[in-house]
Amino acid sequence: MRRTTSVDMEWPDGAEGALTLTGRGRDIVTLEDGAALVLATATLRVTATPDRVVWRVTSQPRAPGVADLVGLRLGPGFRAAASAALGESLDGSLLALLVDDLPVTALISGFGLMRSQVLAGGLKRVASVRRIGTCTGWRDGGAAAVRAVAGEPAYHPDVVAAEPPEQGRDPDAWHAIPALPPQAMRRRRRLDVMPGADVAAVEAWFRDTVAEADGSECALHEYTVRGEVAVGEGAVGWLESIPHVLPYVDCSGAAPSSRLLDGTPLRELRAVVRERLTGVVGCTHLNDALRSVADVDHLLRLPVA
């Protein structure tokens, strides 16, 4: 079984205009004869003000509670408010995952604009001491924290050229994804589940990219999470995290934190990640990758005709 999602982040009128977030997703299963059966699809389009307050939202399928996202700020507290608005009936669904990705994609959405300014010779932002202690990459005494304390300009994170995975040889591997305009960003997710009688092998992957002026894409964040889920128990067996592309030199130090989730019931995984992998123990982006493993429970329960 495979779940793929993408969220596009665009500022069509620049940083002073509206932010547009467009989410797409699909669940499929590969049958014994090799055919791919589509189990579910979803789309979500959100328009937010420059200060990231939702003022328009549409979805397919339509769902009760989606309209209640209007007026919420895409920042701290959004996920709790969105979860209350959507209700438990959508837990584990494609639409719920797209909504769950809104605050983090809104947070990083300005990187493309910032990158263009830096490449054009503009000034880099000064590192903020307020970020110290918020994650592994900003641990006290780490490279980023030292620059902040010294009042030096923040790192302009290096990016890595990345071929879009949907352009591979397998036409069923990904849902349809359009080309990105320059300065726009995209978050892709893939969740593979290979069920067995007692254990399901799991691989969760995600990548954040920025579109360059020539139409190519470069990765800013990328992780793979692999492991096993105990099917009967509906719980994590074990998980390991493999960092690929990260913005700061200390970010990869969060990778071992995934083992703190061993034995966690899938229905509790999102809450447990939030409780255990806080501050310098975790990484915002890795935490999101680990939280997405909770959707294995939903995928295993989908009817396959």
Secondary structure in CASP SS format (residue, H / E / C, confidence):
PFRMAT SS
TARGET T0000
AUTHOR 0000-0000-0000
METHOD secondary structure of the structure
MODEL  1
M C 1.00
R E 1.00
R E 1.00
T E 1.00
T E 1.00
S E 1.00
V E 1.00
D E 1.00
M E 1.00
E E 1.00
W C 1.00
P C 1.00
D C 1.00
G C 1.00
A C 1.00
E C 1.00
G C 1.00
A C 1.00
L E 1.00
T E 1.00
L E 1.00
T E 1.00
G E 1.00
R E 1.00
G E 1.00
R E 1.00
D E 1.00
I E 1.00
V E 1.00
T E 1.00
L C 1.00
E C 1.00
D C 1.00
G C 1.00
A C 1.00
A E 1.00
L E 1.00
V E 1.00
L E 1.00
A E 1.00
T E 1.00
A E 1.00
T E 1.00
L E 1.00
R E 1.00
V E 1.00
T E 1.00
A E 1.00
T C 1.00
P C 1.00
D C 1.00
R C 1.00
V E 1.00
V E 1.00
W E 1.00
R E 1.00
V E 1.00
T E 1.00
S E 1.00
Q E 1.00
P C 1.00
R C 1.00
A C 1.00
P C 1.00
G C 1.00
V H 1.00
A H 1.00
D H 1.00
L H 1.00
V C 1.00
G C 1.00
L C 1.00
R E 1.00
L C 1.00
G C 1.00
P C 1.00
G C 1.00
F H 1.00
R H 1.00
A H 1.00
A H 1.00
A H 1.00
S H 1.00
A H 1.00
A H 1.00
L H 1.00
G C 1.00
E H 1.00
S H 1.00
L H 1.00
D C 1.00
G C 1.00
S C 1.00
L H 1.00
L H 1.00
A H 1.00
L H 1.00
L H 1.00
V H 1.00
D H 1.00
D C 1.00
L H 1.00
P H 1.00
V H 1.00
T H 1.00
A H 1.00
L H 1.00
I H 1.00
S C 1.00
G C 1.00
F H 1.00
G H 1.00
L H 1.00
M H 1.00
R H 1.00
S H 1.00
Q H 1.00
V H 1.00
L H 1.00
A C 1.00
G C 1.00
G C 1.00
L C 1.00
K C 1.00
R C 1.00
V E 1.00
A C 1.00
S C 1.00
V H 1.00
R H 1.00
R H 1.00
I C 1.00
G C 1.00
T C 1.00
C C 1.00
T H 1.00
G H 1.00
W H 1.00
R C 1.00
D C 1.00
G C 1.00
G C 1.00
A H 1.00
A H 1.00
A H 1.00
V H 1.00
R H 1.00
A H 1.00
V H 1.00
A C 1.00
G C 1.00
E C 1.00
P E 1.00
A C 1.00
Y C 1.00
H C 1.00
P C 1.00
D C 1.00
V C 1.00
V E 1.00
A E 1.00
A C 1.00
E C 1.00
P C 1.00
P H 1.00
E H 1.00
Q H 1.00
G C 1.00
R C 1.00
D C 1.00
P C 1.00
D C 1.00
A C 1.00
W C 1.00
H C 1.00
A C 1.00
I C 1.00
P C 1.00
A C 1.00
L C 1.00
P C 1.00
P C 1.00
Q C 1.00
A C 1.00
M E 1.00
R E 1.00
R E 1.00
R E 1.00
R E 1.00
R E 1.00
L E 1.00
D E 1.00
V E 1.00
M E 1.00
P C 1.00
G C 1.00
A C 1.00
D C 1.00
V E 1.00
A E 1.00
A E 1.00
V E 1.00
E E 1.00
A E 1.00
W E 1.00
F E 1.00
R E 1.00
D E 1.00
T E 1.00
V E 1.00
A E 1.00
E C 1.00
A C 1.00
D C 1.00
G C 1.00
S C 1.00
E E 1.00
C E 1.00
A E 1.00
L E 1.00
H E 1.00
E E 1.00
Y E 1.00
T E 1.00
V E 1.00
R E 1.00
G E 1.00
E E 1.00
V E 1.00
A E 1.00
V C 1.00
G C 1.00
E C 1.00
G C 1.00
A E 1.00
V E 1.00
G E 1.00
W E 1.00
L E 1.00
E E 1.00
S E 1.00
I E 1.00
P E 1.00
H E 1.00
V E 1.00
L C 1.00
P C 1.00
Y C 1.00
V C 1.00
D C 1.00
C H 1.00
S H 1.00
G H 1.00
A H 1.00
A H 1.00
P H 1.00
S H 1.00
S H 1.00
R H 1.00
L H 1.00
L H 1.00
D C 1.00
G C 1.00
T C 1.00
P E 1.00
L H 1.00
R H 1.00
E H 1.00
L H 1.00
R H 1.00
A H 1.00
V H 1.00
V H 1.00
R H 1.00
E H 1.00
R H 1.00
L C 1.00
T C 1.00
G H 1.00
V H 1.00
V H 1.00
G C 1.00
C C 1.00
T H 1.00
H H 1.00
L H 1.00
N H 1.00
D H 1.00
A H 1.00
L H 1.00
R H 1.00
S H 1.00
V H 1.00
A H 1.00
D H 1.00
V H 1.00
D H 1.00
H H 1.00
L H 1.00
L H 1.00
R C 1.00
L C 1.00
P C 1.00
V C 1.00
A C 1.00
END
